Amino acid sequence: MACCALHNWILQDGPGEYVYDAAAWYTTLPRSIRNHSDMDQENVAWARKRDGMAQRMWEDKVGAAPDAW
């Protein structure tokens, strides 16, 4: 109950430095300098790392995989 009362006071009577309007909020959001190709390369690298770990776990469980796989 106290949190609701404090929330309402901040929105209605509190100082504007704590509650931004929509335009000000959007401009203060951090921007990423990463582009789509950087993220794709990172995803591929993590997928390779994941697959390598899975392969090592499988080999530890059942032994080395035959060359035909």
C-alpha positions as CSV (number, residue, x, y, z in Angstrom):
1,M,0.0,0.0,0.0
2,A,2.8,2.4,0.9
3,C,4.5,1.7,-2.5
4,C,1.3,2.6,-4.4
5,A,0.9,5.8,-2.4
6,L,4.6,6.8,-3.0
7,H,4.3,5.9,-6.7
8,N,1.2,8.1,-7.1
9,W,2.8,11.0,-5.3
10,I,5.9,10.8,-7.5
11,L,3.7,10.8,-10.6
12,Q,1.4,13.6,-9.5
13,D,3.3,15.9,-7.2
14,G,6.9,14.7,-7.2
15,P,9.8,16.5,-9.0
16,G,10.0,16.0,-12.7
17,E,13.6,14.8,-12.5
18,Y,12.5,11.3,-11.5
19,V,9.7,10.8,-14.0
20,Y,10.5,11.5,-17.7
21,D,7.9,12.0,-20.3
22,A,7.9,9.5,-23.2
23,A,10.1,11.7,-25.5
24,A,12.7,12.4,-22.9
25,W,12.7,8.7,-21.8
26,Y,13.4,7.5,-25.3
27,T,16.2,10.0,-25.8
28,T,18.0,8.8,-22.6
29,L,18.0,5.1,-23.5
30,P,21.4,3.8,-24.2
31,R,22.1,3.1,-27.8
32,S,24.0,0.1,-29.1
33,I,26.8,0.5,-31.6
34,R,26.5,-3.1,-32.6
35,N,25.0,-3.8,-36.0
36,H,23.2,-6.8,-37.4
37,S,26.2,-8.5,-38.9
38,D,28.2,-8.2,-35.7
39,M,25.4,-9.8,-33.8
40,D,25.1,-12.6,-36.4
41,Q,28.9,-13.3,-36.2
42,E,28.6,-13.4,-32.4
43,N,25.7,-15.8,-32.6
44,V,27.6,-18.1,-34.9
45,A,30.6,-18.1,-32.6
46,W,28.5,-19.0,-29.6
47,A,26.7,-21.7,-31.5
48,R,30.1,-23.2,-32.4
49,K,31.2,-23.0,-28.8
50,R,27.9,-24.7,-27.7
51,D,28.3,-27.4,-30.3
52,G,31.9,-28.1,-29.3
53,M,30.9,-28.5,-25.7
54,A,28.0,-30.8,-26.6
55,Q,30.4,-32.9,-28.7
56,R,32.9,-33.2,-25.9
57,M,30.1,-34.1,-23.4
58,W,28.9,-36.8,-25.8
59,E,32.4,-38.2,-26.3
60,D,32.9,-38.3,-22.5
61,K,29.7,-40.3,-22.2
62,V,29.9,-42.8,-25.1
63,G,33.4,-42.4,-26.4
64,A,34.7,-40.9,-29.6
65,A,32.3,-40.6,-32.5
66,P,33.0,-42.7,-35.6
67,D,34.3,-40.7,-38.7
68,A,31.0,-41.4,-40.5
69,W,29.1,-39.0,-38.3
